Every structure is written in C-alpha cells, then in structure tokens.
Amino acid sequence: MSGRNAVRRRLLAALAGAAAASLAGCALPDQRTFGAAPYLPPKAPPPPATPPPPPWPGPAPLAIIKFANPSADYAGPLGDAVKAAEASKPDVVFVVVGVAPATGTPAAQRAAAASAATAARAVMQAIARMGVPTERLLLAARTDPTVNTQQVEVYVR
C-alpha cells in the first residue's frame, strides 16, 4: 500500500502544482470584477444652472411708475415723457407693461399680474387721454423676481 500512497501523493502534488500555476494570473473577485471599467468615484454634481436672461430685454423704459403709493399722481411726469417721445418720433408706439413681483405661490403671482395689468390699463388710458391714438398703444403684463412692488413700465418703439 505504501507504493500506492506514494503515487497518490505525487499525483495530488502534480495536480496542486498545475492548479496553482493556472490560478496564478487570477485575481480575487471584487466590485470591479463585474463592471466594464474599474471603480470610478461618483461624479460631481453639475454646476447650478445659469440664471435666465432678463425677462424684458431691450432699451430702458421711458417711464417707470411704482404703485407702492396708490394715490401717487403720475400724470404730469408721464405727460412730459410722452410729449418728448412724440417730439423725437411722431409715429412712436408706446408699450405699457404691468409688472408684478414674482413672489409667493403661482396663484398669488397670477393675481398680482392681473392687478398689474389693471394698473397698466389705467396708465394706457391716461396716455390715450393725452392724445395718443390707441393704434399706437400696446398692453402687456409680466412678473419679475427683481421688483418688490407693483409697477408699470412704459417703453417706446
């Protein structure tokens, strides 16, 4: 039996040596084993979005009427600005824009924009009473996060 055991030992040693040689190039499995590439650290979050462009680009308004004080009289200064604009360009078009602060809930913003549109309509009617034909008057309303009180802006084209 001892001869047989010796043969078995040599056979087992040869198999162990062959197994060790064949497994020498292997690595232990880990989290990189099943991925297409080695482990990469998580990506950094994207930079914050750039702020949107100004809501009303273009030239500066001819007049800004702030409605923080509802009883403020704007007819005199507005009349002077309208006359000066018509003197420089007789067929000038006036764009009257009601601007409301963009704060609060969407429903509150819509209500503020409607109120600003009403104020803009009143300013537009004041300009019409100054003799400007209604064909040269345009009306708009918008919200703006940079204003903190309702206002009406008058632009010229």
matplotlib code that plots the C-alpha trace (Angstrom):
import matplotlib.pyplot as plt

x = [0.0, 2.8, 3.6, 0.1, 0.0, 3.2, 1.7, -1.4, 0.7, 2.7, -0.5, -2.0, 1.2, 1.2, -2.5, -1.9, 1.1, -0.9, -3.8, -1.5, 0.1, -3.2, -4.6, -1.5, -2.9, -6.3, -7.5, -9.9, -13.4, -14.5, -16.7, -14.6, -14.9, -18.4, -18.1, -16.9, -14.3, -12.5, -14.3, -14.8, -15.6, -19.1, -19.4, -19.5, -22.9, -23.4, -22.9, -26.0, -28.0, -27.2, -29.8, -32.4, -32.0, -33.7, -37.4, -37.8, -34.6, -34.1, -33.7, -34.5, -38.1, -39.3, -41.0, -41.4, -44.5, -44.3, -47.6, -46.3, -48.5, -51.8, -52.7, -49.4, -50.0, -48.1, -50.0, -47.7, -44.3, -45.8, -47.3, -43.9, -42.2, -45.0, -44.6, -40.8, -41.1, -43.6, -41.4, -38.5, -40.6, -44.1, -45.3, -43.9, -45.6, -45.9, -45.7, -47.3, -46.2, -47.7, -45.0, -45.8, -43.3, -42.6, -43.1, -45.5, -47.5, -48.3, -51.9, -50.7, -48.4, -51.3, -53.4, -50.6, -50.1, -53.8, -53.6, -50.5, -52.4, -55.3, -52.8, -51.2, -54.6, -55.2, -51.8, -52.6, -55.9, -54.1, -51.7, -54.7, -56.3, -53.1, -53.9, -52.0, -54.1, -55.0, -53.4, -50.0, -50.6, -49.8, -50.5, -48.7, -48.2, -45.5, -43.9, -40.4, -38.3, -36.2, -39.1, -40.6, -43.7, -46.2, -45.1, -45.9, -43.2, -43.7, -41.4, -41.2, -40.7]
y = [0.0, 2.4, 2.4, 3.2, 6.1, 7.5, 7.5, 9.2, 11.8, 12.5, 12.8, 15.2, 17.2, 17.4, 18.4, 21.0, 22.4, 22.6, 24.3, 26.8, 27.6, 28.1, 30.3, 32.5, 35.0, 35.2, 37.9, 37.6, 38.8, 42.2, 45.1, 45.7, 42.2, 42.6, 46.2, 47.2, 49.6, 49.8, 51.5, 55.2, 57.7, 59.3, 62.2, 65.7, 67.3, 69.6, 73.3, 75.3, 76.4, 79.9, 82.4, 83.1, 86.1, 89.3, 89.0, 92.2, 92.7, 95.8, 99.5, 101.2, 102.1, 105.7, 105.8, 103.5, 104.2, 102.4, 101.7, 101.4, 104.5, 104.1, 107.8, 108.9, 111.4, 110.2, 112.1, 115.2, 113.4, 110.8, 113.6, 115.2, 111.9, 111.2, 114.7, 114.3, 110.9, 112.2, 115.2, 113.0, 110.4, 111.4, 107.8, 106.4, 103.3, 103.0, 99.6, 99.8, 96.8, 96.0, 94.4, 92.4, 90.9, 87.2, 86.0, 83.7, 80.8, 80.6, 81.6, 84.7, 85.6, 85.3, 87.6, 90.1, 90.0, 90.6, 93.6, 94.9, 94.6, 96.6, 99.4, 99.2, 99.6, 102.8, 104.2, 103.3, 105.1, 108.1, 108.2, 107.9, 110.9, 112.8, 112.5, 109.3, 107.2, 103.8, 102.1, 103.2, 101.7, 98.1, 96.5, 93.7, 92.2, 90.1, 89.0, 89.9, 88.5, 91.6, 94.0, 94.1, 96.3, 96.5, 98.9, 99.9, 100.4, 102.4, 101.6, 103.2, 101.6]
z = [0.0, 0.6, -3.1, -3.9, -1.4, -2.8, -6.3, -4.9, -3.2, -6.3, -8.4, -5.9, -5.8, -9.6, -9.7, -6.9, -8.8, -12.0, -10.3, -8.6, -11.9, -13.7, -10.9, -10.6, -13.1, -11.4, -9.1, -6.3, -7.3, -6.0, -7.1, -10.2, -11.4, -12.9, -14.1, -17.6, -16.1, -12.7, -9.9, -10.6, -7.9, -8.1, -10.5, -9.0, -9.2, -12.2, -11.6, -10.8, -13.9, -15.2, -14.3, -17.0, -19.2, -18.1, -18.6, -20.7, -22.7, -24.7, -24.1, -20.8, -20.2, -21.0, -17.6, -14.6, -12.4, -9.0, -7.3, -3.7, -3.1, -4.9, -4.7, -6.4, -9.2, -12.3, -15.0, -15.0, -15.4, -17.7, -19.9, -20.2, -21.2, -23.8, -25.3, -25.5, -27.2, -29.7, -30.4, -31.3, -33.3, -34.3, -35.0, -31.8, -30.4, -26.6, -24.9, -21.5, -19.3, -15.9, -13.7, -10.6, -8.1, -8.8, -5.2, -3.5, -5.0, -8.7, -7.9, -6.0, -8.9, -11.3, -9.1, -8.8, -12.6, -13.1, -10.7, -12.5, -15.9, -14.4, -13.4, -16.8, -18.4, -16.4, -17.5, -21.1, -20.9, -19.4, -22.4, -24.7, -23.0, -23.8, -27.5, -28.5, -30.9, -29.4, -32.5, -31.1, -27.7, -26.7, -23.4, -21.6, -18.1, -16.6, -13.3, -12.4, -9.5, -9.3, -8.3, -4.9, -5.6, -8.4, -11.2, -14.7, -17.3, -20.5, -23.4, -26.8, -30.2]

ax = plt.figure().add_subplot(projection="3d")
ax.plot(x, y, z, "-o")
ax.set_aspect("equal")
plt.show()
